[in-house]
Amino acid sequence: MPDGLEDSQIGRLVIERQLVTPDEVRAAAEQQRRLSATGGSPRPLSDILVDLGFLTRTQLERLQGSNDDSGSRPAQQIPGYQLQKKVGAGAMAVVYRAKQLSLDRTVAVKVLPKRLSRNAEFVERFYREGRAAAQLNHNNIVQAIDVGEANGFHYFVMEFVEGCTVYDELAGGKVYSEAEAIDIVTQMAKALLHAHERGFIHRDVKPKNIMLTRDRVAKLADMGLAREATDVQAAMAEAGRAYGTPYYISPEQIRGEVHIDHRADLYSLGATFYHMVTGRVPFEGPTPSAVMHKHLKEPLVPPDHLNTNLSSGCGAMIEMLMAKNRDDRYASARELLEDLERLSRGQAPKYARHSVGEDLFDALSQGQAVPGANGQGFRPAAAPPPAPPVFSTALTIVLGIVAGMSILLNIILIATK
């Protein structure tokens, strides 16, 4: 960060570049205040963001201007493409809006910085993203166009999406209506179904990776962590390490399990769904590790407790998507789509249900049929006539005894005469 910039400017810049979230900046600012209150020497907000793990030292150096985001601007060094404007930057790459000269169309070009090109792992991950995206062809997935290397620059060309991300809207304070969220989540479920059926898991579904066109078509982006579910070699190499974004990562990804399947994506989509309809991430904490610990151990606050306008069906679906045990989640994106379709028509979900006790209580209280042991419906039997009050019954018995004793006494007196 250039000398002379205030903390407020630092916070604005890291959010604008989508390196951290507004909540992470607030957490860092709170930590800064606590340090000052205890008499510690003042520390820049940028250093605290690094200490908390929200910002890497490399990202900070980029912001400080010691390294250009791309190592040096590729300019016209990528044959066939005219780079026009930088539109985004992440931990691994810079994205430019560009013109594909052969077809005279606008595209997005992701460029790997030269300083990362010396790292074989980064280069392989970069090309893995391109190969994965190239095998997927769906309207709700950002389309891959080309991948290659020119003049020392590794690049990946893809469809340019004119619009914004779900994250952009959430950062602006938007809380999605149930209907709007269902529409976007349905499109993402279709994208995931397409990827899963072709053997790929995304592993980083989150608001930043859901792009929205001006016509509100949602597109899943960034296949940087995607891999084939059957790639045992890659799974073994990554064992024990958590790959994903802390606010949306599944428990099995946090544990670094070898066998990660499509249900990890469903969990992350559920966490995104939760954020969209409540305006809050499912779990918050001062550090990424604290957040991930809550994904593993802390019960989820039901989304319809935070947004009482949500239908119970919507709440039940999100809770099922975010079940800590993946066996308790939807078995597939296809099942999820079936429930989303029912919910959009105002019907109860087929797979996501409240607990049996709640269903039974609701049905009994309304005199409705409830499932019996044989799967057939039954209705509660007609209520028996009310039992007489205990006091009334006791009084009747006492009076009967007194009357009996009176009759017996009269018989004795007559006999003695």
URSUL-V354478 format. One record per backbone hydrogen bond with DSSP energy under -1.0 kcal/mol. NH is the residue of the N-H (numbers start at 1). CO is the residue of the C=O. Records with the same first field share a line. If there is no record, write none. Layout:
NH = CO  CO
This chain:
5 = 2
10 = 6
11 = 7
12 = 8
13 = 9
14 = 10
15 = 11
16 = 12
17 = 13
18 = 15
19 = 14
20 = 14
25 = 21
26 = 22
27 = 23
28 = 24
29 = 25
30 = 26
31 = 27
32 = 28
33 = 29
34 = 30
35 = 31
36 = 32
37 = 33
38 = 34
39 = 36
40 = 35
48 = 44
49 = 45
50 = 46
51 = 47
52 = 48
53 = 50
54 = 49
55 = 49
60 = 56
61 = 57
62 = 58
63 = 59
64 = 60
65 = 62
66 = 61
71 = 68
72 = 70
77 = 74
81 = 78
82 = 99
84 = 97
85 = 97
87 = 95
88 = 95
90 = 93
94 = 111
95 = 88
96 = 109
97 = 85
98 = 107
99 = 82
100 = 105
101 = 80
104 = 100
105 = 100
107 = 98
108 = 158
109 = 96
110 = 156
111 = 94
112 = 154
116 = 113
117 = 113
119 = 116
123 = 119
124 = 120
125 = 121
126 = 122
127 = 123
128 = 124
129 = 125
130 = 126
131 = 127
132 = 128
133 = 129
134 = 130
136 = 133
141 = 138
142 = 220
145 = 157
146 = 157
148 = 155
150 = 153
153 = 150
155 = 148
156 = 110
157 = 146
158 = 108
159 = 143
164 = 212
166 = 210
167 = 207
169 = 165
170 = 166
171 = 167
172 = 168
173 = 170
174 = 169
176 = 276
181 = 177
182 = 178
183 = 179
184 = 180
185 = 181
186 = 182
187 = 183
188 = 184
189 = 185
190 = 186
191 = 187
192 = 188
193 = 189
194 = 190
195 = 191
196 = 192
197 = 193
199 = 196
200 = 195
201 = 227
209 = 206
210 = 207
211 = 219
212 = 164
213 = 217
216 = 213
219 = 211
220 = 140
221 = 209
227 = 201
229 = 199
231 = 228
232 = 230
235 = 231
236 = 232
237 = 233
238 = 234
240 = 256
241 = 238
248 = 245
249 = 245
254 = 250
255 = 251
257 = 252
260 = 258
264 = 261
266 = 262
267 = 263
268 = 264
269 = 265
270 = 266
271 = 267
272 = 268
273 = 269
274 = 270
275 = 271
276 = 272
277 = 273
278 = 274
279 = 275
291 = 287
292 = 288
293 = 289
294 = 290
295 = 291
296 = 292
297 = 293
298 = 294
305 = 302
307 = 303
310 = 307
315 = 311
316 = 312
317 = 313
318 = 314
319 = 315
320 = 316
321 = 317
322 = 318
323 = 320
328 = 325
329 = 326
336 = 332
337 = 333
338 = 334
339 = 335
340 = 336
341 = 337
342 = 338
343 = 339
344 = 340
345 = 341
346 = 343
347 = 342
359 = 355
360 = 356
361 = 357
362 = 358
363 = 359
364 = 360
365 = 361
366 = 362
367 = 364
368 = 363
370 = 378
372 = 376
375 = 372
378 = 370
393 = 389
394 = 390
395 = 391
396 = 392
397 = 393
398 = 394
399 = 395
400 = 396
401 = 397
402 = 398
403 = 399
404 = 400
405 = 401
406 = 402
407 = 403
408 = 404
409 = 405
410 = 406
411 = 407
412 = 408
413 = 409
414 = 410
415 = 411
416 = 412
